[in-house]
Amino acid sequence: MKKFVSWILRVFLAGSLLLTAARSARAAGIALYETGAPDLGTASAGRAAMAADASTVATNPAGMTLLDRSQFMFTSGAMLPAINFDRGSDTNVRNGGSGGGNAGVFFPIGGVFYAHKLTDRLWAGVAWDSNFGLASDYSLNWVGRYYQTNSSLITGQIVPNVAYRINEWLSVGAGFSFSVARFKTQAKINNPLPRFGEGGLSIESWDEAFGGNIGFLIRPISRLRIGLTYNSPVDFKFGFHPFTTNLSPGLRASLKKSGLLGAKVNLGQTEPQQFMASALYQFTPALALMGNVGWQQWSQFGQTELGISAQTQKNLAVNLNYSNTIQIAFGGQYRLANRWLLSAGFAYDSSPVSEANRTPNLPLDRQLRYGTGVQYEINKDFVLGIANEVLDGSDAPYNVKRGPLSGRVQGDFSSNIIDFLGINLVWKLGPSSGQ
């Protein structure tokens, strides 16, 4: 009996870990910088210091004070993942299985940003976008199907902010975010008795959460801009009743007797707090270079609480042994023939988890981003841009065994790429202030 209880608890725990895989089957990283805004073309380099359009409402609200007038920005695009797992020679699953095919799923990106000039010093803005979400879908015969078969995490956030220019060299902005998240995942269950075939586990939940942010924009000299931003943790608390199918009679009876069958599971998950420092230097009227240094507290994300409401309440504190991460990015923009602005950039994000702690549910590794983009000034009121970024999530090797029913899954990713394509339109409102 105790073995059955222990087993199902591990199944529930595996389901909870899929929350993160939804964002990143994701192969690569969980946090997304990509909204389709022009900083897609610099691989996010300089995003807290650019202050060039309404997307600064989301990246650094203090940057609104550098805009010459109120404006909208509309962005749209897509993630096109190619995520292919290669099973290794140490893989040992009782019923075997394949590499799972391309687990990447088309996923839209985009947002709407509005910055409104109230006075020469005071601005208000709002952003609607998503910085958290992706989907994965392995074949039903994937060797890791007892960890997951498919998973998705879809989020959206509204971010209202205000900004104030204190003097010619310092501006400050702040606000909050309201996020809504939908989490869904499925996995197979390997019944102890082979004649009953495979069962299934499905989990789905919604939650809402608040966060806060603050930003500073510093201009010690006219050619140099420095942006500093902080985003608070965002705590999601998902609650769901796991739905199971085709459990063997013995397993179903044992779970029913223990009170775990039909029990409610509560999962706490934290989107980590982060700091970013960006700088932009205008070398000439045509050429600007920019860069970032960032930090994210993934150790906090790795500390998960799982509660199971059954006949006997069970609460588990799980430490996934995550590490805090850093980001380094650099890029440039070059204005060509007045109306054309070209962008390029590169970014590196360290891995939040070592190979020893990596699992099929969460195959995270270091990330390399390569971005290019172009903007065209249609007239004094409209600017159209397109951008492309390729994210390389490394091969993310892992070797994990969760017991005889799930087996050992060992291997890496021969392809772990996400291609981001974005288009953006800036609409400037009212007369220019000439700032």
C-alpha positions as CSV (number, residue, x, y, z in Angstrom):
1,M,0.0,0.0,0.0
2,K,2.7,2.4,0.9
3,K,4.5,1.8,-2.4
4,F,1.3,2.6,-4.3
5,V,0.9,5.9,-2.3
6,S,4.5,6.8,-2.9
7,W,4.1,6.1,-6.6
8,I,1.0,8.3,-7.1
9,L,2.6,11.1,-5.1
10,R,5.5,11.0,-7.5
11,V,3.1,11.1,-10.4
12,F,1.4,14.2,-9.0
13,L,4.8,15.7,-8.4
14,A,5.9,15.0,-11.9
15,G,2.7,16.7,-13.1
16,S,3.6,19.8,-11.1
17,L,7.0,20.0,-12.6
18,L,5.4,20.1,-16.1
19,L,4.2,23.6,-15.2
20,T,7.7,24.8,-16.1
21,A,8.1,22.6,-19.1
22,A,5.0,24.1,-20.6
23,R,6.9,27.3,-21.0
24,S,9.9,25.8,-22.2
25,A,9.6,22.3,-23.4
26,R,10.7,25.0,-24.0
27,A,13.6,23.4,-24.5
28,A,15.5,26.4,-23.7
29,G,14.6,29.0,-21.1
30,I,11.4,29.9,-19.3
31,A,11.6,33.7,-19.2
32,L,10.7,35.3,-22.5
33,Y,12.0,38.7,-23.6
34,E,10.3,38.3,-27.0
35,T,7.1,40.2,-27.6
36,G,7.6,41.2,-31.2
37,A,8.8,44.7,-30.3
38,P,11.9,46.2,-32.0
39,D,14.2,44.9,-29.3
40,L,13.6,41.4,-30.9
41,G,16.1,42.6,-33.5
42,T,18.8,43.3,-30.9
43,A,18.2,40.0,-29.0
44,S,17.0,42.2,-26.1
45,A,20.2,44.1,-25.9
46,G,19.6,47.6,-24.6
47,R,15.9,47.0,-23.9
48,A,15.9,48.9,-20.6
49,A,17.8,51.9,-22.1
50,M,16.3,52.3,-25.6
51,A,13.3,54.3,-24.7
52,A,12.5,54.7,-28.4
53,D,8.8,53.7,-28.6
54,A,5.8,52.7,-26.5
55,S,7.1,49.3,-25.7
56,T,9.3,51.0,-23.1
57,V,6.1,50.9,-20.9
58,A,6.8,47.2,-20.4
59,T,10.7,47.2,-20.6
60,N,11.4,50.3,-18.5
61,P,8.5,52.7,-17.8
62,A,10.9,55.5,-17.0
63,G,11.8,55.6,-20.7
64,M,8.4,57.1,-21.5
65,T,9.7,60.5,-20.5
66,L,12.1,60.4,-23.5
67,L,9.3,60.0,-26.1
68,D,8.4,63.2,-28.0
69,R,4.6,62.5,-27.9
70,S,2.0,60.0,-27.1
71,Q,2.0,56.8,-29.1
72,F,0.6,53.3,-29.6
73,M,2.7,50.2,-30.6
74,F,1.1,47.1,-32.0
75,T,3.2,43.9,-32.3
76,S,2.5,40.4,-33.6
77,G,4.5,37.3,-34.5
78,A,5.1,33.7,-33.8
79,M,7.5,31.2,-32.1
80,L,8.5,28.4,-34.5
81,P,10.2,25.7,-32.4
82,A,12.2,22.7,-33.6
83,I,12.7,20.5,-30.5
84,N,13.8,16.9,-31.1
85,F,15.0,14.5,-28.4
86,D,17.5,11.8,-29.1
87,R,17.3,8.8,-26.7
88,G,20.6,7.6,-25.4
89,S,21.9,4.1,-24.9
90,D,21.2,4.1,-21.1
91,T,17.4,4.6,-21.7
92,N,15.6,1.7,-20.1
93,V,11.8,2.0,-20.2
94,R,9.7,-1.2,-19.8
95,N,7.5,-0.5,-22.9
96,G,10.2,1.2,-24.9
97,G,9.4,4.2,-27.0
98,S,10.7,6.7,-29.6
99,G,12.4,10.1,-29.5
100,G,9.0,11.7,-29.7
101,G,9.4,13.7,-32.9
102,N,9.3,17.5,-33.0
103,A,7.9,18.5,-29.7
104,G,7.7,22.1,-30.6
105,V,4.3,23.8,-31.1
106,F,3.5,27.0,-33.0
107,F,2.8,29.7,-30.5
108,P,1.8,33.3,-31.1
109,I,3.6,36.3,-29.6
110,G,2.6,40.0,-29.6
111,G,1.2,42.8,-27.6
112,V,-0.2,46.3,-27.4
113,F,1.6,49.2,-25.8
114,Y,0.3,52.8,-25.2
115,A,2.3,55.7,-23.7
116,H,0.4,58.9,-22.9
117,K,2.0,62.3,-22.3
118,L,0.2,64.0,-19.4
119,T,2.6,66.9,-19.0
120,D,6.2,67.7,-20.0
121,R,7.4,65.7,-17.0
122,L,4.6,63.2,-16.3
123,W,3.6,60.1,-18.4
124,A,1.2,57.2,-18.0
125,G,1.2,54.0,-20.0
126,V,-0.2,50.5,-20.2
127,A,1.0,47.3,-21.8
128,W,-0.8,44.1,-22.7
129,D,1.5,41.2,-23.6
130,S,2.9,37.9,-22.4
131,N,6.3,37.2,-21.1
132,F,5.6,33.6,-20.0
133,G,4.3,30.8,-22.2
134,L,4.9,28.0,-24.7
135,A,3.6,24.5,-25.5
136,S,5.1,21.1,-26.2
137,D,3.6,18.0,-27.7
138,Y,5.5,14.7,-27.9
139,S,4.2,11.7,-29.7
140,L,2.2,9.2,-27.6
141,N,5.0,6.6,-28.0
142,W,7.7,9.0,-26.7
143,V,10.1,7.2,-24.4
144,G,9.5,9.9,-21.7
145,R,5.7,9.7,-21.9
146,Y,5.5,8.7,-18.2
147,Y,6.9,12.2,-17.4
148,Q,4.8,14.1,-20.0
149,T,3.2,13.8,-23.4
150,N,2.0,17.3,-24.0
151,S,1.9,20.5,-21.9
152,S,1.1,24.2,-22.3
153,L,1.2,27.3,-20.2
154,I,-0.6,30.3,-21.7
155,T,-0.3,33.6,-19.9
156,G,-1.3,37.2,-20.5
157,Q,-0.6,40.3,-18.4
158,I,-1.7,43.9,-18.2
159,V,0.9,46.3,-17.0
160,P,-0.1,49.9,-16.1
161,N,2.8,52.3,-15.3
162,V,3.5,55.9,-14.6
163,A,6.7,57.8,-15.2
164,Y,8.1,61.1,-14.0
165,R,11.1,63.1,-15.3
166,I,12.8,64.5,-12.1
167,N,15.4,66.5,-14.0
168,E,17.3,66.5,-17.3
169,W,19.3,63.4,-16.4
170,L,17.0,61.3,-14.2
171,S,13.6,59.8,-14.7
172,V,11.7,57.2,-12.7
173,G,8.8,54.9,-13.5
174,A,6.8,52.3,-11.6
175,G,3.6,50.2,-11.7
176,F,2.2,46.7,-11.3
177,S,1.3,43.7,-13.4
178,F,-1.9,41.6,-13.3
179,S,-1.3,38.2,-14.9
180,V,-3.7,35.4,-15.9
181,A,-2.3,31.9,-16.5
182,R,-3.8,28.7,-17.9
183,F,-1.8,25.5,-17.2
184,K,-2.5,22.1,-18.8
185,T,-0.5,19.0,-19.0
186,Q,-0.9,15.3,-19.8
187,A,1.2,12.2,-19.2
188,K,0.9,8.4,-19.5
189,I,0.7,6.1,-16.5
190,N,2.5,2.8,-16.7
191,N,0.1,0.3,-14.9
192,P,2.0,-2.2,-12.7
193,L,0.2,-5.1,-14.6
194,P,1.1,-4.9,-18.3
195,R,-2.1,-6.6,-19.4
196,F,-4.1,-3.5,-18.5
197,G,-2.0,-1.3,-20.9
198,E,-1.2,2.3,-20.2
199,G,-3.3,4.8,-18.2
200,G,-3.4,8.5,-18.5
201,L,-3.1,11.6,-16.3
202,S,-4.5,15.0,-17.2
203,I,-4.2,18.3,-15.2
204,E,-5.6,21.7,-16.0
205,S,-5.9,24.9,-13.9
206,W,-6.2,28.7,-14.1
207,D,-4.8,31.3,-11.7
208,E,-4.3,35.1,-11.4
209,A,-1.4,36.9,-9.8
210,F,0.0,40.4,-9.2
211,G,3.5,41.7,-9.5
212,G,5.3,45.0,-9.3
213,N,8.0,46.8,-11.2
214,I,10.2,49.9,-11.0
215,G,12.6,51.5,-13.5
216,F,15.1,54.3,-13.7
217,L,16.6,56.0,-16.7
218,I,19.8,58.0,-16.2
219,R,21.4,60.3,-18.8
220,P,24.7,61.5,-17.4
221,I,25.6,62.9,-20.8
222,S,23.4,63.5,-23.9
223,R,24.8,60.5,-25.8
224,L,24.6,57.9,-23.0
225,R,21.5,56.3,-21.5
226,I,21.5,53.9,-18.6
227,G,18.4,51.9,-17.7
228,L,17.9,50.0,-14.4
229,T,14.8,47.8,-13.8
230,Y,13.4,45.5,-11.2
231,N,10.5,43.1,-11.5
232,S,9.1,41.5,-8.4
233,P,8.3,37.7,-8.0
234,V,4.9,36.7,-9.3
235,D,3.3,33.9,-7.2
236,F,0.9,31.5,-9.0
237,K,-1.2,29.1,-7.0
238,F,-2.8,26.4,-9.1
239,G,-5.5,24.1,-7.8
240,F,-6.8,21.1,-9.7
241,H,-8.2,17.6,-9.4
242,P,-6.0,15.3,-11.5
243,F,-8.1,13.3,-14.1
244,T,-7.0,9.7,-14.6
245,T,-8.0,7.1,-17.1
246,N,-7.6,3.4,-17.6
247,L,-6.0,2.7,-14.2
248,S,-5.7,-1.0,-13.4
249,P,-8.3,-2.2,-10.8
250,G,-5.7,-2.9,-8.1
251,L,-4.2,0.5,-8.5
252,R,-7.5,2.3,-8.6
253,A,-8.7,0.4,-5.5
254,S,-5.5,1.3,-3.5
255,L,-5.8,5.0,-4.4
256,K,-9.4,5.1,-3.5
257,K,-8.8,3.5,-0.2
258,S,-6.0,5.9,0.6
259,G,-8.2,8.9,-0.3
260,L,-5.8,10.1,-3.1
261,L,-8.2,9.2,-6.0
262,G,-10.0,12.4,-6.7
263,A,-8.0,14.4,-4.2
264,K,-7.4,18.1,-4.9
265,V,-3.8,19.1,-5.6
266,N,-2.5,22.6,-4.8
267,L,0.6,23.8,-6.6
268,G,2.5,26.9,-5.7
269,Q,4.9,28.2,-8.4
270,T,6.9,31.5,-8.4
271,E,8.0,33.4,-11.5
272,P,11.4,34.7,-10.3
273,Q,12.3,38.3,-9.5
274,Q,14.8,39.9,-11.8
275,F,17.1,42.9,-12.2
276,M,18.4,44.3,-15.4
277,A,20.9,47.1,-16.2
278,S,21.1,48.3,-19.8
279,A,23.2,51.0,-21.5
280,L,23.0,52.7,-24.9
281,Y,25.7,55.0,-26.3
282,Q,25.0,57.1,-29.4
283,F,28.4,57.1,-31.1
284,T,27.2,59.1,-34.1
285,P,23.8,60.3,-35.3
286,A,23.7,57.0,-37.3
287,L,25.2,54.5,-35.0
288,A,24.3,53.3,-31.4
289,L,25.7,50.4,-29.4
290,M,23.9,48.9,-26.5
291,G,24.1,46.1,-23.9
292,N,22.6,44.4,-20.9
293,V,23.6,42.7,-17.7
294,G,20.7,40.8,-16.0
295,W,20.0,38.6,-13.0
296,Q,17.1,36.2,-12.3
297,Q,16.4,34.4,-9.1
298,W,15.6,30.9,-10.4
299,S,16.6,29.3,-7.0
300,Q,13.3,30.7,-5.8
301,F,11.4,29.2,-8.7
302,G,12.9,25.8,-7.9
303,Q,11.5,25.8,-4.4
304,T,8.0,24.4,-5.0
305,E,5.2,23.6,-2.6
306,L,2.8,20.8,-3.3
307,G,-0.3,20.2,-1.2
308,I,-2.6,17.2,-1.6
309,S,-6.0,17.3,0.1
310,A,-6.9,13.7,0.8
311,Q,-8.1,11.8,3.9
312,T,-4.8,12.8,5.4
313,Q,-3.5,16.1,4.3
314,K,-0.2,15.9,2.6
315,N,2.2,18.9,2.0
316,L,5.5,18.5,0.2
317,A,8.2,21.1,0.0
318,V,10.3,20.3,-3.1
319,N,13.7,21.8,-3.9
320,L,14.6,21.3,-7.5
321,N,18.1,22.6,-6.9
322,Y,17.9,25.5,-9.3
323,S,20.5,28.2,-9.5
324,N,20.2,31.9,-10.1
325,T,21.0,33.0,-13.7
326,I,22.7,35.8,-15.4
327,Q,22.1,37.4,-18.8
328,I,24.7,39.3,-20.9
329,A,23.7,40.9,-24.2
330,F,25.2,43.4,-26.7
331,G,24.0,44.8,-30.0
332,G,23.8,47.8,-32.2
333,Q,21.5,49.9,-34.4
334,Y,22.5,51.8,-37.6
335,R,20.4,54.4,-39.3
336,L,20.6,54.0,-43.1
337,A,19.3,56.7,-45.4
338,N,17.3,58.5,-42.7
339,R,14.2,56.4,-42.8
340,W,15.8,52.9,-42.4
341,L,17.0,51.6,-39.0
342,L,18.9,48.3,-38.9
343,S,19.4,46.3,-35.7
344,A,21.5,43.3,-34.7
345,G,22.3,41.7,-31.3
346,F,23.4,38.7,-29.3
347,A,22.5,37.5,-25.8
348,Y,23.6,34.7,-23.5
349,D,21.5,33.4,-20.6
350,S,23.1,30.9,-18.2
351,S,21.4,27.6,-17.3
352,P,19.2,27.5,-14.2
353,V,19.8,23.8,-13.7
354,S,22.7,21.4,-13.9
355,E,22.7,18.1,-15.8
356,A,22.5,16.2,-12.6
357,N,19.2,17.9,-11.7
358,R,17.7,18.2,-15.2
359,T,14.6,16.1,-16.0
360,P,12.5,15.4,-19.1
361,N,9.8,17.6,-17.7
362,L,12.2,20.6,-17.5
363,P,15.1,20.3,-20.0
364,L,16.5,23.7,-19.4
365,D,20.0,24.7,-20.4
366,R,22.0,27.8,-21.4
367,Q,20.5,29.9,-24.1
368,L,22.1,31.8,-27.0
369,R,20.0,34.4,-28.9
370,Y,20.8,35.9,-32.3
371,G,18.6,38.8,-33.4
372,T,18.3,41.0,-36.5
373,G,15.7,43.6,-37.5
374,V,14.8,46.6,-39.6
375,Q,12.4,49.5,-39.1
376,Y,11.1,51.9,-41.8
377,E,9.7,55.4,-41.1
378,I,6.6,55.5,-43.3
379,N,6.0,59.2,-42.4
380,K,6.2,61.4,-39.3
381,D,3.4,59.4,-37.6
382,F,4.0,55.8,-38.5
383,V,7.0,53.4,-38.3
384,L,6.9,49.8,-39.5
385,G,9.3,47.2,-38.3
386,I,10.1,43.5,-38.7
387,A,12.6,41.3,-36.7
388,N,13.8,37.8,-36.4
389,E,15.5,36.1,-33.5
390,V,16.9,32.5,-33.2
391,L,17.2,31.0,-29.8
392,D,19.6,28.1,-29.4
393,G,18.8,26.1,-26.2
394,S,21.8,23.8,-26.3
395,D,21.5,20.0,-26.2
396,A,20.2,19.9,-22.6
397,P,21.5,16.4,-21.7
398,Y,19.9,14.5,-18.8
399,N,19.8,11.0,-17.3
400,V,17.0,10.4,-14.8
401,K,15.2,7.5,-13.3
402,R,12.0,7.9,-11.2
403,G,11.3,4.2,-10.4
404,P,10.6,1.0,-12.4
405,L,7.2,2.2,-13.8
406,S,8.7,5.3,-15.4
407,G,12.1,3.8,-16.1
408,R,15.4,5.5,-16.9
409,V,15.3,8.2,-19.6
410,Q,18.7,9.3,-20.9
411,G,19.6,11.4,-23.9
412,D,19.8,15.0,-25.2
413,F,18.3,17.2,-27.9
414,S,19.7,17.1,-31.4
415,S,17.6,20.2,-32.1
416,N,16.7,22.7,-29.5
417,I,15.8,25.8,-31.5
418,I,13.1,28.4,-31.3
419,D,12.7,30.9,-34.2
420,F,10.9,34.1,-33.4
421,L,9.4,36.2,-36.1
422,G,7.8,39.6,-35.3
423,I,6.3,42.6,-36.9
424,N,5.6,45.9,-35.2
425,L,3.9,49.2,-36.0
426,V,4.4,52.5,-34.1
427,W,1.6,55.1,-34.3
428,K,2.5,58.5,-33.0
429,L,-0.3,60.8,-31.9
430,G,-0.6,64.5,-31.8
431,P,2.0,67.1,-32.7
432,S,5.7,66.5,-32.0
433,S,7.2,68.3,-29.1
434,G,10.6,68.3,-30.8
435,Q,12.2,66.8,-27.7
